[in-house]
Amino acid sequence: MALAMLCLTSAAHDTQWLVVQDSLRADQWLTVAWQNPAVVQLSRSQGENSVGAGLALRDENDNDTSRPMLDVQRGDYSFVWSLGARTHIKHGKSTLWGHARYDNGFTRGISWNETSDLDVVYPYVLADSVTSARLKLECYSFGGGYAASNGNLYWGATIDYTAGLHYRSVDPRPRNVTSDLNLSAGIGKRLGINYVAAVSLHFKKYKQTNNVAFYSELGHDKIFHLTGLANDYGRFAGTGESTYYNGYRWGATVNAFPVSRRGVAAAIDVSRLAFDNILTSLNKLPLAHVTHNALAGELAWLDGNWGVRALLTASRRVGTENVFGDASSAIYPQIGSNDMYHQNRFGAQVDASWSHLLSPSLLAHVNPLVAYNHVNEIYADPQCQWLINTLSWGAHADVTWALGRFVPALRLGALLNNPTSSKLMFNQVKTELQGLQTAQEANFDYLSHFNWRLEAMLSLQARVATHQAVRFNAGSAWAFYRHGLAVCQPQLTLAYLF
């Protein structure tokens, strides 16, 4: 459990801080509710300001080079260090929050992917079969929001922006620039004594530009425009080394939330993302259009030191590929389009949060969960399918001490994933893409069999002055898959709170 803040008064108040601040961390536990900026002001009763630095790694801890990676499109090792600052200020009936962050690092071992933000633009990816050297990254993000209430009226707005640069200095040499702007605004009305009913609107503007360069005089590997599973837009293979993605997302959230943070909390969020994949080097040829519709619903009961929640998520992604005639004066006339790629996802989760004061200075917190996830990807022609249904269960437990100026905390957790059914089918895969097929078969083999995840985190906060503290976190997560593949994710953070 991430500690919100140190008791900044005196040792005599440590027990009070444990009861009030960590009895039920609804501001971290709930998710869909906080999509509405008008409701964020109800997430916590106290503020927090911090500046700090962090280090995060990911390593597929396997020395057997004959064993395939978990996911070749994401690489097998990453190293990222970060600097950042956050603030959450409560003043009367107004709440102000903000953040700024800088990330710098690299990922290595990537293959069949020269595009960034894979989760956003998938499956239309610029790719080659080379297992690359380090892909360096620099990301800048900042944003914040303001919310207030006046009598029975609540309102709020947020703005967040992230810009990224991803590049490599050896062949193949991608240079990807990403920009992601998110805006939201919400308004709510007090109903009775304890509830606020609210609605908010959301907007995203996303763009990514890609340019892959080769400087070797001995030639270079072929560039592919992947279209899903082990397929590509074969007509333009080997050409179109400059592309971009341009898209928008609209969404809305509806909430009912208890002002006292005791009672029923309900939220529904719907959104639609649409983007185009454009081949810049082929006279801005519109290769494909993607729509992604998503729904999330959350229903929780909050009651002081305990709570229970049900979370449902569903999404459908459709990739429409354009068909072109013969080029005339370097222009390809569009003569049709086909819906070729479909991805359906569904998730259901029930979890609980419970805290108990074991002694005047010792607090325990337990968060069990059970979940079901369905993923079904289909490519129409040639027909291919990826299907995995998974039942998961697990828990994490936290113990927090209040020892005068020091507040240590220990977290241990485990998540077990048991696939209940699965199916993988490939038809007529091109010889040039059989390496991608082999990699995806290995990925499917890992994910369609029992796997589990463990995590451990140690946190220590120390008061250094009145209303000032230092916090240190050290921990790691380990994921274990079939055939002995393990993924280790250690992280360190150091923050100054004031």
Summary of the structure (lengths in Angstrom):
residues: 498
radius of gyration: 24.5
end to end distance: 19.9
largest distance: 81.6
contacts: 1675
relative contact order: 0.15
helix: 11%
strand: 64%
